[in-house]
Amino acid sequence: MDITILGIESSCDDTSAAVIRNTTLLSNVIASQAVHIKYGGVIPELASRAHQQNIIPVVDTALKEAGVTPDKIDAIAFTRGPGLLGSLLVGTSFAKGLSIAHNIPMVEVNHLQGHILSHFIDLPDSEIAHPSYPFLCLLVSGGHTQIVKVSSPLEMEIIGTTIDDAAGEAFDKCAKVMGLPYPGGPVIDRLAKEGNPKAFEFAKPHVKGEFDYSFSGLKTSFLYTLRDAVATDPDFVEKNKADLCASLQHTIVSILLDKLIKATKALGIKDVAIAGGVSANSGLRDAVAEAGRRRGWRTFLPPLKFTTDNAAMIAISGYYRYKQGLITGLDVSPVARLEEIL
């Protein structure tokens, strides 16, 4: 029998709703929040208010595009965490209200696991190859950088993680120092294509964990390079913007790939995927694809529309959890930190 899931995502600054039937996506609606651009980052209170304004029309549109009425939904999958607590509260509260109003069970979803399971979303008009279990997933976003061993939709083990900043933070913070608009990652990616990736050399971390990451030293190295150069040439950044972006991106990608290669060797796993917002970065996508060709991996790069926060990934994760009877009670509360949801 078919299973129809409504997914709701509100962990940060994108309000999203999606409908899937089994693993096939029927709709995926996202309302982004431009209000944060002028502040150079997400303002939690403004994000929460925008979610309150957006969630009803977004869910309504997702249902209409899918041609599904609430009485045909088997479960409501919602992001419980991690994320901004106020934003998560909006999505969780809406899911509870809809659950009570239509007597639909709820399924809580770990936002990060949703990113990983986005590789199993099927599209009605095209076929997408899926990894085989077990596979390794490099999960890279603004707040998290992890290498995850995925043994099944419900069995995931974090074997490597960042001990300080995430890769996405390094992109955005370095972009801010250069005076680039927010979010900085896509801007750096665009400018990097015009620059020399070997023009500048930045510090690479040495951490104890075999598969762990660190990006705070890189960020500091980048800042010192700019500080010393600008002291003698105030126009240094403007003159060298493309080369700075290319060198920064090259360094971050090489750090990410180095640990990923070590993990594949240690575990003997040849199916390798990437996920999360930074998986949209063209330099990372090209590097992983090239590493796969050289090392005999089967590589899986998510469609760009599934790299950013979206409810399709929450719906597919909820589908697998619902199949196992993992229903969430109405007393559930959202959690901001990953440690609270594991």
Secondary structure, 3 states (H helix, E strand, C coil): CCCEEEEEECCCCEEEEEEEECCEEEEEEEEECHHHHHHCCCCHHHHHHHHHHHHHHHHHHHHHHHCCCHHHCCEEEEEEECCCHHHHHHHHHHHHHHHHHHCCCEEEEEHHHHHHHHHHCEECCECCCCCCCCEEEEEECCCCEEEEEEEECCEEEEEEEECCCCHHHHHHHHHHHCCCCCCHHHHHHHHHCCCCCCCCCCCCCCCCCCCCECCHHHHHHHHHHHHHHHHHCCCHHHHHHHHHHHHHHHHHHHHHHHHHHHHHHHHCCCEEEEECHHHHCHHHHHHHHHHHHHHCCEEECCCHHHCCCCHHHHHHHHHHHHHCCCCECCCCCCCCCHHHCC
